[in-house]
Amino acid sequence: MSTFQAPKGTYDLLPPDSATYLAVREAIAAPLKKSGYGYVETPGFENVELFARGVGESTDIVTKEMYTLTTKGGDELALRPEGTASVLRAALEANLHKAGNLPVKLWYSGSYYRYERPQKGRYRHFSQVGAEAIGAEDPALDAELIILADQAYRSLGLSDFRILLNSLGDKECRPVYRDALQGFLRGLDLDEDTRRRIDINPLRVLDDKRAEVQKQLVGAPMLRDYLCDACKAYHEEVRGLLQAAGVAFEDDEKLVRGLDYYTRTTFEFVHDGLGAQSAVGGGGRYDGLSEMIGGPALPSVGWALGVDRTVLALEAEGITLDIPASTSVYAVPLGEEARRVLFGVVTELRRAGVATDFSFGGKGLKGAMKNANRSGARYAIVAGERDLAEGVVQLKDMESGEQEPVALDAIVATLQAKPA
Ligand code: AMP
């Protein structure tokens, strides 16, 4: 194996493509920042216990996909496989919920780790931008988050995605349904692994992708028929608010999602151009999670959108983001003296806020101009011995090709005054 090979299931973000990733992160965060969500950053790892209790002992994420390690000091840690448990832990630790301003609204952006079978759109290291609204039970809050995610995707120009919506019930009605479902599932012809799942997480069996399982699931009791009146009313309210906002969604009574902590509203954003890994984002309400990790009752709702898959969705729709060139001015010195003088000009331009780059390594005019072109800079400034003797630099407009001498002591002000 070459030393220059990223670990299996990972990849590097490199220019120029990395600019798209940054832009996607920013586009997802933008509507949150304007809607009262504050930025939160938590460690890349947590005590294993947090995820075992928070994400759920019966989930694939915890049983199969977590990167765990024992430190030299004997602490059992896990690289974070998702964001919600960490963010809630951080909010509880800092007592944000006691500051008297509920819901606590937070957004985050970072790397997550799951030991999954890698394929296109599924990586062992991936990136999410997420939002959590902690400590309020209000259908408008669920609707707000779904609307903001929709807004984020649309701001990127995406349109080939669908919103799937479901309610998972609460601690009153969910157990009744669970019993009914377990009764039904135990009567089916299923393999041992799936049978075990019936005991620990029967809702996940509904999620089974295999045709032979799906065939047997016809006629399974549906949660919709078991929702208590409070859950039904709550769900109708969320649906109504989304409809009023003009955000289209599909009711998907089979949507259960892979994490144990969801209650009531659950949703997923799927993109139709992505093949098997079509979920670009998802989330829901997790009213019991705080208590599961040892905190007070804090009904909450949140989502996480995958940055990697959102970039793939852009590709699938043939969308190229309009990312302005990062360099506006490129300086090309010809000779030793010019290098000193122009490097000084570059520093001044940068301090004046003009995005400037420099031809390093003593290149000749031809090579340096090629780099100037590649940089995307609108202007090049070129200076040789003779220009310096005359107290000027040559200012070249890279778009029109026009070139004119500008007095050395006026070049910074001249470029500052030009449109970027
Ligand atoms: P989840 O926490 O599983 O609901 O994931 C939320 C979003 O994160 C998904 O919709 C994906 O866009 C993204 N995601 C989750 N797992 C992976 C992965 N292994 N590779 C790439 N993206 C992922």
Boltz pocket constraint, residues with backbone or C-beta under 6 A from the ligand:
constraints:
  - pocket:
      binder: B
      contacts: [[A, 81], [A, 82], [A, 114], [A, 116], [A, 121], [A, 122], [A, 123], [A, 124], [A, 125], [A, 126], [A, 127], [A, 128], [A, 258], [A, 269], [A, 279], [A, 280], [A, 281], [A, 282], [A, 283], [A, 304], [A, 305], [A, 306], [A, 307], [A, 308], [A, 309], [A, 310]]
      max_distance: 6.0
